[in-house]
């Protein structure tokens, strides 16, 4: 596991952006997994800005997100589809067929999870996963306790995130919100993983995830076992590393 600690948050954002651009330039047919959230917004904006100023060929690149909300319309601004579409897939003009996302509404999410994986496998599987981390160590929406053997599935959301979604939308109270997420096994089968974190609020979980024991209590700790993994941090997120 390689650990990269940048000199500033700004340098973190540009470094993460260049990891994505580098992957696209090295292999123009790359299949790239993204994460939504505060950590990734700025890196996506930088990739889009560089591409606008200095266009390079992304016509064969495939993008997907590691997870997606379920039981909400896709058009909701908080869906991963809409976030990635607005932040990156749209600005890069990635054709719809090269933007692979599960639907947010379905009668059979287990079938959708299998179909999502089938479509990624059809393209040779994921080359790179830019992987965010939750405050409790979750990756994708694999919460603490998720077995490392888990395969793409529908997982409960963490309570804070669910409360936010409910506050910001008119989801009927009896609608069960969830998230379709790549399983830990699928994430581990990605050729290259970059775990990304910025901000002092992530310092404690980063220390536990990369310097503590590998345990299902902290799903992100599994990446210690990945053969091609980089942990990319800003100074605040790295501040508790020994
Ligand atoms: C959500 C997403 C994760 C993401 C995490 C971190 O739970 N499902 O994929 O990595 O949030 O988000 P943030 O970058 O906002 O801290």
py3Dmol code that shows the C-alpha trace and the ligand (Angstrom):
import py3Dmol

protein = """\
ATOM      1  CA  UNK A   1       0.000   0.000   0.000  1.00  0.00           C
ATOM      2  CA  UNK A   2       1.396   3.345  -1.035  1.00  0.00           C
ATOM      3  CA  UNK A   3       0.491   6.380   1.062  1.00  0.00           C
ATOM      4  CA  UNK A   4       0.601   9.828  -0.544  1.00  0.00           C
ATOM      5  CA  UNK A   5       0.204  12.826   1.744  1.00  0.00           C
ATOM      6  CA  UNK A   6      -0.182  16.061  -0.164  1.00  0.00           C
ATOM      7  CA  UNK A   7       1.015  19.461   1.099  1.00  0.00           C
ATOM      8  CA  UNK A   8      -2.406  21.095   0.990  1.00  0.00           C
ATOM      9  CA  UNK A   9      -6.056  20.349   0.242  1.00  0.00           C
ATOM     10  CA  UNK A  10      -5.657  22.114  -3.080  1.00  0.00           C
ATOM     11  CA  UNK A  11      -2.771  19.798  -3.955  1.00  0.00           C
ATOM     12  CA  UNK A  12      -4.909  16.828  -2.872  1.00  0.00           C
ATOM     13  CA  UNK A  13      -7.672  17.842  -5.298  1.00  0.00           C
ATOM     14  CA  UNK A  14      -5.319  18.363  -8.238  1.00  0.00           C
ATOM     15  CA  UNK A  15      -3.395  15.141  -7.505  1.00  0.00           C
ATOM     16  CA  UNK A  16      -6.621  13.131  -7.373  1.00  0.00           C
ATOM     17  CA  UNK A  17      -7.768  14.768 -10.610  1.00  0.00           C
ATOM     18  CA  UNK A  18      -4.504  13.820 -12.298  1.00  0.00           C
ATOM     19  CA  UNK A  19      -4.880  10.214 -11.144  1.00  0.00           C
ATOM     20  CA  UNK A  20      -8.170  10.089 -13.099  1.00  0.00           C
ATOM     21  CA  UNK A  21      -6.756  11.916 -16.139  1.00  0.00           C
ATOM     22  CA  UNK A  22      -3.590   9.772 -16.052  1.00  0.00           C
ATOM     23  CA  UNK A  23      -5.701   6.610 -16.134  1.00  0.00           C
ATOM     24  CA  UNK A  24      -7.711   7.928 -19.099  1.00  0.00           C
ATOM     25  CA  UNK A  25      -4.566   8.897 -21.032  1.00  0.00           C
ATOM     26  CA  UNK A  26      -2.672   5.674 -20.239  1.00  0.00           C
ATOM     27  CA  UNK A  27      -5.581   3.483 -21.297  1.00  0.00           C
ATOM     28  CA  UNK A  28      -8.210   5.297 -23.391  1.00  0.00           C
ATOM     29  CA  UNK A  29     -10.529   2.288 -22.895  1.00  0.00           C
ATOM     30  CA  UNK A  30     -10.364   2.466 -19.107  1.00  0.00           C
ATOM     31  CA  UNK A  31     -13.299   1.478 -16.932  1.00  0.00           C
ATOM     32  CA  UNK A  32     -13.212   3.955 -14.046  1.00  0.00           C
ATOM     33  CA  UNK A  33     -15.178   3.797 -10.809  1.00  0.00           C
ATOM     34  CA  UNK A  34     -15.988   7.041  -9.008  1.00  0.00           C
ATOM     35  CA  UNK A  35     -17.422   8.055  -5.639  1.00  0.00           C
ATOM     36  CA  UNK A  36     -19.784  10.902  -4.845  1.00  0.00           C
ATOM     37  CA  UNK A  37     -19.608  13.237  -1.858  1.00  0.00           C
ATOM     38  CA  UNK A  38     -17.713  16.256  -0.620  1.00  0.00           C
ATOM     39  CA  UNK A  39     -14.323  14.584  -1.098  1.00  0.00           C
ATOM     40  CA  UNK A  40     -14.680  14.148  -4.844  1.00  0.00           C
ATOM     41  CA  UNK A  41     -16.574  17.251  -6.008  1.00  0.00           C
ATOM     42  CA  UNK A  42     -13.515  19.416  -6.534  1.00  0.00           C
ATOM     43  CA  UNK A  43     -11.422  16.721  -8.244  1.00  0.00           C
ATOM     44  CA  UNK A  44     -14.273  16.130 -10.690  1.00  0.00           C
ATOM     45  CA  UNK A  45     -14.483  19.859 -11.363  1.00  0.00           C
ATOM     46  CA  UNK A  46     -10.727  19.993 -12.052  1.00  0.00           C
ATOM     47  CA  UNK A  47     -10.849  17.016 -14.458  1.00  0.00           C
ATOM     48  CA  UNK A  48     -13.710  18.718 -16.321  1.00  0.00           C
ATOM     49  CA  UNK A  49     -11.885  22.078 -16.422  1.00  0.00           C
ATOM     50  CA  UNK A  50      -8.644  20.557 -17.738  1.00  0.00           C
ATOM     51  CA  UNK A  51     -10.558  18.578 -20.364  1.00  0.00           C
ATOM     52  CA  UNK A  52     -12.415  21.715 -21.460  1.00  0.00           C
ATOM     53  CA  UNK A  53      -9.151  23.657 -21.836  1.00  0.00           C
ATOM     54  CA  UNK A  54      -7.002  20.806 -23.189  1.00  0.00           C
ATOM     55  CA  UNK A  55      -9.399  18.227 -24.704  1.00  0.00           C
ATOM     56  CA  UNK A  56      -8.254  14.608 -24.867  1.00  0.00           C
ATOM     57  CA  UNK A  57     -10.075  11.578 -26.215  1.00  0.00           C
ATOM     58  CA  UNK A  58     -12.541  10.081 -23.744  1.00  0.00           C
ATOM     59  CA  UNK A  59     -14.854   8.514 -26.330  1.00  0.00           C
ATOM     60  CA  UNK A  60     -13.872   4.974 -25.249  1.00  0.00           C
ATOM     61  CA  UNK A  61     -13.697   5.612 -21.490  1.00  0.00           C
ATOM     62  CA  UNK A  62     -16.356   3.977 -19.306  1.00  0.00           C
ATOM     63  CA  UNK A  63     -17.435   5.650 -16.066  1.00  0.00           C
ATOM     64  CA  UNK A  64     -19.518   4.253 -13.235  1.00  0.00           C
ATOM     65  CA  UNK A  65     -20.129   5.076  -9.578  1.00  0.00           C
ATOM     66  CA  UNK A  66     -19.388   2.642  -6.763  1.00  0.00           C
ATOM     67  CA  UNK A  67     -22.917   3.020  -5.418  1.00  0.00           C
ATOM     68  CA  UNK A  68     -26.376   4.462  -6.047  1.00  0.00           C
ATOM     69  CA  UNK A  69     -29.418   5.361  -3.976  1.00  0.00           C
ATOM     70  CA  UNK A  70     -32.529   3.246  -4.354  1.00  0.00           C
ATOM     71  CA  UNK A  71     -36.241   4.114  -4.302  1.00  0.00           C
ATOM     72  CA  UNK A  72     -35.753   7.743  -5.390  1.00  0.00           C
ATOM     73  CA  UNK A  73     -36.162   9.205  -8.862  1.00  0.00           C
ATOM     74  CA  UNK A  74     -32.845   9.312 -10.715  1.00  0.00           C
ATOM     75  CA  UNK A  75     -33.457  12.991 -11.467  1.00  0.00           C
ATOM     76  CA  UNK A  76     -33.171  13.848  -7.765  1.00  0.00           C
ATOM     77  CA  UNK A  77     -30.061  16.049  -7.437  1.00  0.00           C
ATOM     78  CA  UNK A  78     -28.692  13.770  -4.713  1.00  0.00           C
ATOM     79  CA  UNK A  79     -28.735  10.581  -6.805  1.00  0.00           C
ATOM     80  CA  UNK A  80     -25.265   9.388  -7.732  1.00  0.00           C
ATOM     81  CA  UNK A  81     -26.326   9.251 -11.384  1.00  0.00           C
ATOM     82  CA  UNK A  82     -27.211  12.952 -11.402  1.00  0.00           C
ATOM     83  CA  UNK A  83     -24.159  13.971  -9.361  1.00  0.00           C
ATOM     84  CA  UNK A  84     -21.677  12.181 -11.610  1.00  0.00           C
ATOM     85  CA  UNK A  85     -23.565  13.257 -14.732  1.00  0.00           C
ATOM     86  CA  UNK A  86     -23.417  16.911 -13.630  1.00  0.00           C
ATOM     87  CA  UNK A  87     -19.871  16.860 -12.272  1.00  0.00           C
ATOM     88  CA  UNK A  88     -18.034  14.700 -14.813  1.00  0.00           C
ATOM     89  CA  UNK A  89     -19.904  12.537 -17.343  1.00  0.00           C
ATOM     90  CA  UNK A  90     -21.790  15.550 -18.738  1.00  0.00           C
ATOM     91  CA  UNK A  91     -18.833  17.967 -18.972  1.00  0.00           C
ATOM     92  CA  UNK A  92     -16.708  15.229 -20.631  1.00  0.00           C
ATOM     93  CA  UNK A  93     -19.590  14.302 -22.990  1.00  0.00           C
ATOM     94  CA  UNK A  94     -19.294  10.637 -22.009  1.00  0.00           C
ATOM     95  CA  UNK A  95     -21.858   8.802 -24.189  1.00  0.00           C
ATOM     96  CA  UNK A  96     -24.768   7.399 -22.169  1.00  0.00           C
ATOM     97  CA  UNK A  97     -23.814   3.822 -23.089  1.00  0.00           C
ATOM     98  CA  UNK A  98     -20.375   4.390 -21.523  1.00  0.00           C
ATOM     99  CA  UNK A  99     -21.837   5.677 -18.259  1.00  0.00           C
ATOM    100  CA  UNK A 100     -22.851   2.534 -16.403  1.00  0.00           C
ATOM    101  CA  UNK A 101     -25.192   3.012 -13.454  1.00  0.00           C
ATOM    102  CA  UNK A 102     -27.872   0.854 -11.898  1.00  0.00           C
ATOM    103  CA  UNK A 103     -31.384   2.334 -11.946  1.00  0.00           C
ATOM    104  CA  UNK A 104     -32.699   3.980  -8.771  1.00  0.00           C
ATOM    105  CA  UNK A 105     -36.174   2.507  -9.215  1.00  0.00           C
ATOM    106  CA  UNK A 106     -36.794  -1.182  -9.802  1.00  0.00           C
ATOM    107  CA  UNK A 107     -38.937  -4.126  -8.718  1.00  0.00           C
ATOM    108  CA  UNK A 108     -35.896  -6.356  -8.505  1.00  0.00           C
ATOM    109  CA  UNK A 109     -32.703  -4.746  -7.233  1.00  0.00           C
ATOM    110  CA  UNK A 110     -30.919  -8.080  -6.937  1.00  0.00           C
ATOM    111  CA  UNK A 111     -31.313  -8.515 -10.671  1.00  0.00           C
ATOM    112  CA  UNK A 112     -30.158  -4.903 -11.197  1.00  0.00           C
ATOM    113  CA  UNK A 113     -27.053  -5.580  -9.093  1.00  0.00           C
ATOM    114  CA  UNK A 114     -26.204  -8.615 -11.245  1.00  0.00           C
ATOM    115  CA  UNK A 115     -26.833  -6.619 -14.422  1.00  0.00           C
ATOM    116  CA  UNK A 116     -24.582  -3.780 -13.207  1.00  0.00           C
ATOM    117  CA  UNK A 117     -21.743  -6.271 -12.622  1.00  0.00           C
ATOM    118  CA  UNK A 118     -22.426  -8.024 -15.944  1.00  0.00           C
ATOM    119  CA  UNK A 119     -22.099  -4.732 -17.826  1.00  0.00           C
ATOM    120  CA  UNK A 120     -18.801  -3.923 -16.077  1.00  0.00           C
ATOM    121  CA  UNK A 121     -17.479  -7.447 -16.704  1.00  0.00           C
ATOM    122  CA  UNK A 122     -18.435  -7.164 -20.376  1.00  0.00           C
ATOM    123  CA  UNK A 123     -15.951  -4.288 -20.598  1.00  0.00           C
ATOM    124  CA  UNK A 124     -13.198  -6.263 -18.935  1.00  0.00           C
ATOM    125  CA  UNK A 125     -13.944  -5.203 -15.344  1.00  0.00           C
ATOM    126  CA  UNK A 126     -12.962  -2.059 -13.464  1.00  0.00           C
ATOM    127  CA  UNK A 127      -9.440  -0.691 -13.966  1.00  0.00           C
ATOM    128  CA  UNK A 128      -9.510   2.003 -11.292  1.00  0.00           C
ATOM    129  CA  UNK A 129     -11.736   2.775  -8.313  1.00  0.00           C
ATOM    130  CA  UNK A 130     -11.519   6.220  -6.727  1.00  0.00           C
ATOM    131  CA  UNK A 131     -12.834   5.192  -3.326  1.00  0.00           C
ATOM    132  CA  UNK A 132     -14.262   7.546  -0.708  1.00  0.00           C
ATOM    133  CA  UNK A 133     -14.529   6.555   2.943  1.00  0.00           C
ATOM    134  CA  UNK A 134     -17.370   7.227   5.384  1.00  0.00           C
ATOM    135  CA  UNK A 135     -16.835   8.441   8.942  1.00  0.00           C
ATOM    136  CA  UNK A 136     -17.542   4.910  10.217  1.00  0.00           C
ATOM    137  CA  UNK A 137     -15.154   3.363   7.687  1.00  0.00           C
ATOM    138  CA  UNK A 138     -17.776   2.393   5.116  1.00  0.00           C
ATOM    139  CA  UNK A 139     -16.771   2.018   1.482  1.00  0.00           C
ATOM    140  CA  UNK A 140     -19.485   2.393  -1.121  1.00  0.00           C
ATOM    141  CA  UNK A 141     -22.455   1.636   1.120  1.00  0.00           C
ATOM    142  CA  UNK A 142     -20.834  -1.378   2.771  1.00  0.00           C
ATOM    143  CA  UNK A 143     -21.385  -0.561   6.417  1.00  0.00           C
ATOM    144  CA  UNK A 144     -19.372  -1.980   9.359  1.00  0.00           C
ATOM    145  CA  UNK A 145     -20.040  -5.694   9.716  1.00  0.00           C
ATOM    146  CA  UNK A 146     -20.424  -6.322   5.975  1.00  0.00           C
ATOM    147  CA  UNK A 147     -18.591  -9.568   5.112  1.00  0.00           C
ATOM    148  CA  UNK A 148     -15.531  -9.099   2.914  1.00  0.00           C
ATOM    149  CA  UNK A 149     -17.063 -11.666   0.515  1.00  0.00           C
ATOM    150  CA  UNK A 150     -20.071  -9.421  -0.170  1.00  0.00           C
ATOM    151  CA  UNK A 151     -20.979  -9.013  -3.829  1.00  0.00           C
ATOM    152  CA  UNK A 152     -22.855  -6.058  -5.325  1.00  0.00           C
ATOM    153  CA  UNK A 153     -26.032  -5.776  -3.264  1.00  0.00           C
ATOM    154  CA  UNK A 154     -28.625  -3.482  -1.722  1.00  0.00           C
ATOM    155  CA  UNK A 155     -27.455  -2.264   1.670  1.00  0.00           C
ATOM    156  CA  UNK A 156     -29.115  -0.121   4.310  1.00  0.00           C
ATOM    157  CA  UNK A 157     -27.894   3.474   4.354  1.00  0.00           C
ATOM    158  CA  UNK A 158     -26.084   4.892   7.308  1.00  0.00           C
ATOM    159  CA  UNK A 159     -28.552   6.795   9.532  1.00  0.00           C
ATOM    160  CA  UNK A 160     -26.975  10.254   9.076  1.00  0.00           C
ATOM    161  CA  UNK A 161     -27.046  10.020   5.311  1.00  0.00           C
ATOM    162  CA  UNK A 162     -30.586   8.662   5.299  1.00  0.00           C
ATOM    163  CA  UNK A 163     -31.745  11.536   7.523  1.00  0.00           C
ATOM    164  CA  UNK A 164     -30.210  14.018   5.071  1.00  0.00           C
ATOM    165  CA  UNK A 165     -31.889  12.436   2.039  1.00  0.00           C
ATOM    166  CA  UNK A 166     -35.248  12.428   3.812  1.00  0.00           C
ATOM    167  CA  UNK A 167     -34.837  16.070   4.845  1.00  0.00           C
ATOM    168  CA  UNK A 168     -34.011  17.163   1.315  1.00  0.00           C
ATOM    169  CA  UNK A 169     -36.720  15.213  -0.496  1.00  0.00           C
ATOM    170  CA  UNK A 170     -40.396  14.448  -0.229  1.00  0.00           C
ATOM    171  CA  UNK A 171     -39.884  10.699   0.015  1.00  0.00           C
ATOM    172  CA  UNK A 172     -42.986   9.179   1.642  1.00  0.00           C
ATOM    173  CA  UNK A 173     -42.179   8.041   5.183  1.00  0.00           C
ATOM    174  CA  UNK A 174     -43.026   4.409   4.344  1.00  0.00           C
ATOM    175  CA  UNK A 175     -40.521   4.287   1.460  1.00  0.00           C
ATOM    176  CA  UNK A 176     -37.544   2.176   2.432  1.00  0.00           C
ATOM    177  CA  UNK A 177     -34.458   4.000   1.252  1.00  0.00           C
ATOM    178  CA  UNK A 178     -31.366   2.044   0.541  1.00  0.00           C
ATOM    179  CA  UNK A 179     -28.332   1.946  -1.601  1.00  0.00           C
ATOM    180  CA  UNK A 180     -27.118  -0.391  -4.278  1.00  0.00           C
ATOM    181  CA  UNK A 181     -23.393  -0.774  -3.776  1.00  0.00           C
ATOM    182  CA  UNK A 182     -20.576  -2.749  -5.267  1.00  0.00           C
ATOM    183  CA  UNK A 183     -19.684  -5.395  -2.726  1.00  0.00           C
ATOM    184  CA  UNK A 184     -16.342  -5.513  -0.953  1.00  0.00           C
ATOM    185  CA  UNK A 185     -15.286  -8.475  -3.083  1.00  0.00           C
ATOM    186  CA  UNK A 186     -16.068  -6.508  -6.270  1.00  0.00           C
ATOM    187  CA  UNK A 187     -14.144  -3.472  -5.019  1.00  0.00           C
ATOM    188  CA  UNK A 188     -11.166  -5.721  -4.188  1.00  0.00           C
ATOM    189  CA  UNK A 189     -11.268  -7.201  -7.709  1.00  0.00           C
ATOM    190  CA  UNK A 190     -10.750  -3.742  -9.223  1.00  0.00           C
ATOM    191  CA  UNK A 191      -7.246  -3.626 -10.713  1.00  0.00           C
ATOM    192  CA  UNK A 192      -6.239  -0.452  -8.921  1.00  0.00           C
ATOM    193  CA  UNK A 193      -7.807   1.265  -5.936  1.00  0.00           C
ATOM    194  CA  UNK A 194      -7.135   4.799  -4.693  1.00  0.00           C
ATOM    195  CA  UNK A 195      -8.627   5.492  -1.264  1.00  0.00           C
ATOM    196  CA  UNK A 196      -9.171   9.231  -0.947  1.00  0.00           C
ATOM    197  CA  UNK A 197      -9.877  11.367   2.103  1.00  0.00           C
ATOM    198  CA  UNK A 198      -9.584  15.005   3.041  1.00  0.00           C
ATOM    199  CA  UNK A 199     -10.376  16.982   6.181  1.00  0.00           C
ATOM    200  CA  UNK A 200      -9.643  16.612   9.897  1.00  0.00           C
ATOM    201  CA  UNK A 201     -12.978  14.806  10.446  1.00  0.00           C
ATOM    202  CA  UNK A 202     -11.559  11.840   8.486  1.00  0.00           C
ATOM    203  CA  UNK A 203      -8.224  11.661  10.380  1.00  0.00           C
ATOM    204  CA  UNK A 204      -9.309   9.149  13.017  1.00  0.00           C
ATOM    205  CA  UNK A 205     -10.995   6.705  10.659  1.00  0.00           C
ATOM    206  CA  UNK A 206      -8.070   6.916   8.207  1.00  0.00           C
ATOM    207  CA  UNK A 207      -5.623   6.066  10.995  1.00  0.00           C
ATOM    208  CA  UNK A 208      -7.721   3.050  12.018  1.00  0.00           C
ATOM    209  CA  UNK A 209      -8.374   1.900   8.448  1.00  0.00           C
ATOM    210  CA  UNK A 210      -4.776   1.918   7.271  1.00  0.00           C
ATOM    211  CA  UNK A 211      -2.759   1.381  10.436  1.00  0.00           C
ATOM    212  CA  UNK A 212      -5.160  -0.716  12.487  1.00  0.00           C
ATOM    213  CA  UNK A 213      -6.135  -4.385  12.084  1.00  0.00           C
ATOM    214  CA  UNK A 214      -7.950  -5.576   8.978  1.00  0.00           C
ATOM    215  CA  UNK A 215     -11.482  -6.093  10.279  1.00  0.00           C
ATOM    216  CA  UNK A 216     -15.056  -6.064   9.014  1.00  0.00           C
ATOM    217  CA  UNK A 217     -15.764  -3.529  11.795  1.00  0.00           C
ATOM    218  CA  UNK A 218     -13.949  -1.045   9.539  1.00  0.00           C
ATOM    219  CA  UNK A 219     -14.760  -2.027   5.943  1.00  0.00           C
ATOM    220  CA  UNK A 220     -12.085   0.287   4.469  1.00  0.00           C
ATOM    221  CA  UNK A 221      -9.356  -1.638   6.338  1.00  0.00           C
ATOM    222  CA  UNK A 222      -9.697  -4.392   3.700  1.00  0.00           C
ATOM    223  CA  UNK A 223      -7.798  -2.273   1.193  1.00  0.00           C
ATOM    224  CA  UNK A 224      -4.593  -3.023   3.147  1.00  0.00           C
ATOM    225  CA  UNK A 225      -4.827  -6.403   1.375  1.00  0.00           C
ATOM    226  CA  UNK A 226      -5.208  -4.971  -2.144  1.00  0.00           C
ATOM    227  CA  UNK A 227      -2.119  -5.553  -4.340  1.00  0.00           C
ATOM    228  CA  UNK A 228      -2.292  -2.178  -6.110  1.00  0.00           C
ATOM    229  CA  UNK A 229      -3.627   0.386  -3.693  1.00  0.00           C
ATOM    230  CA  UNK A 230      -2.748   3.992  -2.981  1.00  0.00           C
ATOM    231  CA  UNK A 231      -4.097   6.033  -0.080  1.00  0.00           C
ATOM    232  CA  UNK A 232      -4.224   9.681  -1.112  1.00  0.00           C
ATOM    233  CA  UNK A 233      -4.718  12.202   1.700  1.00  0.00           C
ATOM    234  CA  UNK A 234      -4.634  15.874   2.439  1.00  0.00           C
ATOM    235  CA  UNK A 235      -2.567  16.954   5.482  1.00  0.00           C
ATOM    236  CA  UNK A 236      -5.601  17.104   7.822  1.00  0.00           C
ATOM    237  CA  UNK A 237      -6.819  13.582   6.976  1.00  0.00           C
ATOM    238  CA  UNK A 238      -3.258  12.295   7.478  1.00  0.00           C
ATOM    239  CA  UNK A 239      -2.680  14.145  10.759  1.00  0.00           C
ATOM    240  CA  UNK A 240      -3.088  11.116  13.070  1.00  0.00           C
ATOM    241  CA  UNK A 241      -0.895   8.704  11.101  1.00  0.00           C
ATOM    242  CA  UNK A 242       2.048   7.385  13.095  1.00  0.00           C
TER     243      UNK A 242
END
"""
ligand_1 = """\
16
LIG
C -21.388 8.299 0.993
C -21.129 7.523 -0.290
C -19.721 6.988 -0.328
C -18.751 8.121 -0.055
C -18.979 8.656 1.334
C -18.038 9.794 1.722
O -21.694 7.438 2.024
N -22.064 6.435 -0.424
O -19.458 6.392 -1.571
O -17.447 7.643 -0.175
O -20.301 9.141 1.389
O -18.602 11.041 1.444
P -17.877 12.416 1.697
O -16.810 12.533 0.666
O -18.953 13.455 1.518
O -17.326 12.391 3.079
"""
view = py3Dmol.view(width=600, height=400)
view.addModel(protein, "pdb")
view.setStyle({"model": 0}, {"cartoon": {"style": "trace"}})
view.addModel(ligand_1, "xyz")
view.setStyle({"model": 1}, {"stick": {}})
view.zoomTo()
view.show()
